[in-house]
Amino acid sequence: CNICGYTQGPMRIAARVSKTWPIRRVVVIFLLCIECFTVSQARKTFLDGISKELVTQTKNELLDLCRAARENEPETLCHGIESHAFQKFSEWVALSVPDHAANLQTEAWKVACKDRKEKQLKEDHKMPEYPPPVCVAVTYLLFPMALAPPPQPEEIDCSKPKDLKPVDTSKYKLHVFTAESNPSSLRHCGLVRTACANGIDVHLIATEFDGPMYIPLRLMKMVEHLRKIPANEIDSTVVVWLDSRDIIIQADETQIISAFLASGSRMVINSEGNCWPLGNFPMNLNMEHEIPGASPDSVDGKHICDRLFPYSVGSSAYTAPTRFANSGAIIGFASAFLDIFRVLDGLPEWFQNDWPGTDQAFFSLAYLTRAYNVTVDVCNDIVLVTLPSGEAYQESTRKDVWDLYAHGPLMSGYNTFYARNAPGTSPFASVWASKETDRVPPVLHNNGYFHRTRLKDVKDEDINPGTEAKIRRDGPCSSNLPSIENVLWGKKLPNARSCNRKLPWVEQCHAIYEKEILPCKLEDEILDLVHDKRASGLGFWIAFSPVQLYNRMSQEQHKDFAKASYAAVQAIGVDKWVGIISMLTERSNSLARLWTVLLCSTVAGLVLLIVAAMGFCSSDSHPCANGAGISNWMAMRIKLLSMRMLHRKKTNV
């Protein structure tokens, strides 16, 4: 079926091969394609049994309603939900998903719309955060899918080793491109430098804006660019679409093409742990309530996210599953992109330029139709996702410092990847590997808030007094992306001579490396940690957790206490350690509490002495190996801190 491609059809394939293949082989291929084509079309969509004429008429009516709703945003977010066309659409969905019939009634839509409109006005959200429901309905009619959950959930076992056999990549060529509307900011330079090092040219589009670009426009810029590829090259061109500002490339052209061909798909979409925007109203079609049989890793019981996307099994303890599509990195044949883009034919330009839910919703819906042989890179085989979920977002607002020191280094957001020494053929000193699979994906996507905002989210009134913390928050190294790129290079320096210097921005991107990236180099001790698969989460947490900005420790004390707390957690478990710390940090003005505090301090000291006696710090690779051991330091420190707790708030410690 991969030969046929789910959208090409048997006649198209037969016509393509008949010029060069014997007629008997053409007949066999034709029959196979008939079978594949029939199987692919046999999936029951929510529009099965409804005439094409009625679907087209309903779509056109909804388009008119969508335009009227958008012309008066945000006051008319809910415009058109009482129309006959929208009611008809909701009925079709309800027939396919009867468990959610109540959510699809007009009154339920009105309630949800009112809530979202109030929130939108309050937060001053603009499109595409809350596209009008009538516009969303159009996209589902363009991408009809099986909304009913499959009899058996789709499971993907990421723990199985991949048998990557050598493939002939000589007949394929790679085309890498990205949208960067403000190239003079040079925020795309990490992508440019790492691509150049691997001999890959990156084509920039949307540069004519020279400033912020409305996000939904990315889709049409992508379409315009890919439609320029000659028709005789679309089946041999492997296209790589990437975000411009949070991507680095770790492999050369041959390795990228090989990894893609090994997938057996016509297109592979980057994955992530957050179901956006299909998990948000109104892209979720108001199907938000829990229903029986939701998967164990339920996303608030939302039907589309919970029931229609695959989930991984046999995964390691390190990471949360990345089940959902992320359009920040997509690789596929040019012909696969163009096949999907055909749904845009005949649509008014205003709708194409303002696609509901942006390009991420567009490709998510294309995947869910199961009609284009598109897969989501659940196991991070091609694109390594550094932030699988939003688990660590709370760190900039949570003030239970002790709890954060215990749990922080264990969070999945800090434990998706680790550094490994690069092979001799690599232009880098190190490469980034997945903790879950131990594989080194060709592309790393430093997605979401992991790379840019958590340090900056700490408010002035919460920040530790002193210039060091403010510099850390507001300086160029508040993002972790410069540090992550710097680990790749090690003591090497990127060289513009290794790439096509005729491309724009190449020289500038290499010229700023020593000024903007080199100062963000991780200190040797942290560098050793991120090269240790077991302790890399500790290294990332010490370097990038916002807790360092609002506690009252110096940077050195923050590092020492993080290592000590991590060692205790490894020895006795996080719950027992948090229990001990909680007893120490309870506020009390009673003198009698002093004896309890001192007793608990002694217990904690004994625990850590046992840790040292067990040889926990004896390994050269372990984080506490560089000191004299944590037991004496920790026992003394906890006694001192616990006595201070009688007079100070615990957040000050």
ZIWO-V786223 format. One record per residue. N is the residue number from 1. PSI is psi as a letter, one per 30 degrees, with the letter a starting at -180 (999 if undefined). NEAR is the number of other C-alpha atoms within 8 Angstrom. Layout:
n->{N;N}
psi->{PSI;PSI}
near->{NEAR;NEAR}
This chain:
n->{1;2;3;4;5;6;7;8;9;10;11;12;13;14;15;16;17;18;19;20;21;22;23;24;25;26;27;28;29;30;31;32;33;34;35;36;37;38;39;40;41;42;43;44;45;46;47;48;49;50;51;52;53;54;55;56;57;58;59;60;61;62;63;64;65;66;67;68;69;70;71;72;73;74;75;76;77;78;79;80;81;82;83;84;85;86;87;88;89;90;91;92;93;94;95;96;97;98;99;100;101;102;103;104;105;106;107;108;109;110;111;112;113;114;115;116;117;118;119;120;121;122;123;124;125;126;127;128;129;130;131;132;133;134;135;136;137;138;139;140;141;142;143;144;145;146;147;148;149;150;151;152;153;154;155;156;157;158;159;160;161;162;163;164;165;166;167;168;169;170;171;172;173;174;175;176;177;178;179;180;181;182;183;184;185;186;187;188;189;190;191;192;193;194;195;196;197;198;199;200;201;202;203;204;205;206;207;208;209;210;211;212;213;214;215;216;217;218;219;220;221;222;223;224;225;226;227;228;229;230;231;232;233;234;235;236;237;238;239;240;241;242;243;244;245;246;247;248;249;250;251;252;253;254;255;256;257;258;259;260;261;262;263;264;265;266;267;268;269;270;271;272;273;274;275;276;277;278;279;280;281;282;283;284;285;286;287;288;289;290;291;292;293;294;295;296;297;298;299;300;301;302;303;304;305;306;307;308;309;310;311;312;313;314;315;316;317;318;319;320;321;322;323;324;325;326;327;328;329;330;331;332;333;334;335;336;337;338;339;340;341;342;343;344;345;346;347;348;349;350;351;352;353;354;355;356;357;358;359;360;361;362;363;364;365;366;367;368;369;370;371;372;373;374;375;376;377;378;379;380;381;382;383;384;385;386;387;388;389;390;391;392;393;394;395;396;397;398;399;400;401;402;403;404;405;406;407;408;409;410;411;412;413;414;415;416;417;418;419;420;421;422;423;424;425;426;427;428;429;430;431;432;433;434;435;436;437;438;439;440;441;442;443;444;445;446;447;448;449;450;451;452;453;454;455;456;457;458;459;460;461;462;463;464;465;466;467;468;469;470;471;472;473;474;475;476;477;478;479;480;481;482;483;484;485;486;487;488;489;490;491;492;493;494;495;496;497;498;499;500;501;502;503;504;505;506;507;508;509;510;511;512;513;514;515;516;517;518;519;520;521;522;523;524;525;526;527;528;529;530;531;532;533;534;535;536;537;538;539;540;541;542;543;544;545;546;547;548;549;550;551;552;553;554;555;556;557;558;559;560;561;562;563;564;565;566;567;568;569;570;571;572;573;574;575;576;577;578;579;580;581;582;583;584;585;586;587;588;589;590;591;592;593;594;595;596;597;598;599;600;601;602;603;604;605;606;607;608;609;610;611;612;613;614;615;616;617;618;619;620;621;622;623;624;625;626;627;628;629;630;631;632;633;634;635;636;637;638;639;640;641;642;643;644;645;646;647;648;649;650;651;652;653}
psi->{f;f;e;e;k;f;f;e;k;e;e;e;e;e;e;e;f;f;f;f;l;l;e;e;e;e;e;e;e;e;e;e;e;e;e;e;e;e;e;e;f;f;k;j;l;f;g;k;f;k;k;e;e;e;e;e;e;e;e;e;e;e;e;e;e;e;e;e;e;f;f;h;k;g;e;h;e;g;k;f;f;g;l;e;e;e;e;e;e;e;e;e;e;e;e;e;i;f;f;g;e;e;f;g;l;e;e;e;e;e;e;e;e;e;e;e;e;e;e;e;e;e;f;h;k;l;k;g;e;i;k;k;e;e;e;e;e;e;e;f;e;f;i;k;l;j;f;k;k;l;e;k;k;j;k;k;j;f;f;k;k;k;i;j;k;k;l;j;g;f;g;l;l;k;j;k;l;l;k;j;f;i;f;f;f;g;f;g;f;e;e;e;e;e;e;e;f;g;g;k;k;k;k;k;l;g;f;f;e;h;a;k;k;k;e;f;f;e;e;e;e;e;e;e;e;f;f;f;k;k;e;g;f;f;f;f;k;j;k;j;k;k;l;f;f;h;k;k;k;f;l;a;e;e;e;e;e;e;e;e;e;f;f;g;l;f;k;k;k;k;l;l;f;k;i;k;g;f;f;k;k;g;f;g;g;g;i;f;l;k;l;k;g;k;l;e;h;k;i;g;g;k;e;e;e;e;f;f;l;l;l;k;l;g;l;l;f;e;l;l;k;j;f;l;k;j;g;f;j;k;k;l;k;e;e;e;e;e;e;e;f;f;f;f;k;f;k;k;e;e;e;e;f;h;k;k;g;a;f;e;e;e;f;e;e;e;e;f;f;g;f;g;h;k;l;k;i;e;g;h;e;e;j;k;k;f;j;f;l;g;e;g;e;f;f;f;f;k;g;i;e;e;e;e;f;e;f;e;f;f;k;e;f;g;h;f;l;l;k;k;k;l;l;f;f;k;f;l;e;l;l;k;l;k;e;e;f;g;l;j;k;f;k;k;j;i;l;a;f;f;f;f;f;e;e;f;f;k;l;e;f;f;k;k;k;l;f;e;e;e;e;e;e;f;l;f;g;f;k;f;e;e;e;e;e;e;e;e;e;b;f;l;k;k;j;f;f;f;a;j;f;f;k;k;f;e;e;e;e;e;f;f;e;f;e;f;e;e;f;g;k;k;l;e;e;e;e;e;e;f;f;j;e;e;g;e;e;e;e;e;e;e;e;f;k;f;f;f;f;g;l;g;l;l;e;e;e;e;e;e;e;e;e;e;e;e;e;e;e;f;e;f;k;e;e;e;e;e;e;e;e;e;e;e;g;k;k;k;g;k;f;f;f;e;e;e;e;e;e;e;e;e;e;e;e;e;e;f;e;e;e;e;f;f;g;f;g;f;k;f;f;k;f;g;f;f;a;g;l;f;e;e;e;e;e;e;e;e;e;e;e;e;e;f;f;f;f;l;k;f;f;f;999}
near->{9;9;4;12;11;13;8;8;12;12;7;8;12;12;8;7;9;10;6;5;8;7;7;6;8;12;9;8;9;12;9;9;13;10;8;11;14;8;8;10;8;6;7;8;10;13;9;6;4;7;6;6;6;8;10;8;8;12;11;8;9;15;11;8;12;13;9;9;14;11;6;8;9;10;6;10;14;13;12;11;12;8;7;6;10;14;12;9;10;10;9;10;11;12;9;11;10;7;7;9;10;7;9;15;10;9;6;10;12;10;8;9;10;9;8;10;12;8;8;12;9;7;6;6;9;9;6;11;7;12;13;14;12;15;13;12;11;11;10;10;10;7;10;10;12;12;11;7;8;8;4;4;9;8;8;10;9;13;10;5;6;4;4;6;5;5;5;5;9;5;6;9;9;10;10;12;12;12;14;11;13;11;11;5;5;10;8;11;11;14;13;12;13;11;15;13;12;12;10;11;12;10;8;9;11;10;11;5;9;9;6;7;7;6;7;14;12;12;12;10;11;9;10;8;9;10;8;6;9;7;5;5;8;11;9;10;12;14;12;12;11;13;10;11;9;13;13;12;11;13;10;11;10;7;9;11;12;11;12;13;8;8;7;7;12;12;13;14;14;17;15;16;13;9;11;8;10;13;12;8;10;11;13;14;8;11;11;9;8;9;8;4;4;10;7;4;5;9;9;7;11;14;13;12;12;13;11;11;11;9;12;14;9;7;11;7;5;9;13;8;11;14;13;14;13;11;11;10;13;12;12;14;14;14;8;11;11;11;9;9;9;7;7;7;6;4;7;6;6;6;9;11;10;10;12;11;14;14;11;13;12;11;10;12;10;13;13;10;11;10;11;14;12;13;9;12;12;16;9;12;11;12;14;15;14;13;16;15;12;9;8;9;8;7;12;11;6;7;6;7;10;9;9;10;12;15;9;12;15;10;11;13;14;15;14;15;14;14;13;9;7;9;5;5;4;8;8;10;13;12;13;13;13;14;13;13;9;7;8;10;14;14;12;14;13;12;10;7;9;12;12;11;10;14;15;10;7;14;7;5;4;7;12;9;5;6;6;6;12;11;8;11;11;8;8;7;10;13;10;11;9;14;12;8;11;12;14;11;13;10;5;7;6;9;7;12;6;8;10;10;9;5;8;6;8;14;9;8;13;12;7;9;10;8;7;10;13;10;8;11;10;9;6;6;6;12;11;9;14;15;10;11;10;5;11;15;13;16;13;13;11;13;8;9;12;11;10;11;13;10;12;7;9;6;7;7;8;11;9;8;9;12;11;11;10;12;12;14;11;8;8;8;9;11;6;8;12;11;8;10;9;9;9;11;9;8;9;7;7;6;6;6;9;10;8;8;13;11;8;11;13;10;8;11;13;10;9;13;10;8;14;12;7;6;8;10;12;7;8;7;8;10;10;11;12;7;6;5;11;11;12;9;8;11;14;9;8;10;12;8;9;13;11;8;15;10;8;8;8;9;8;7;10}
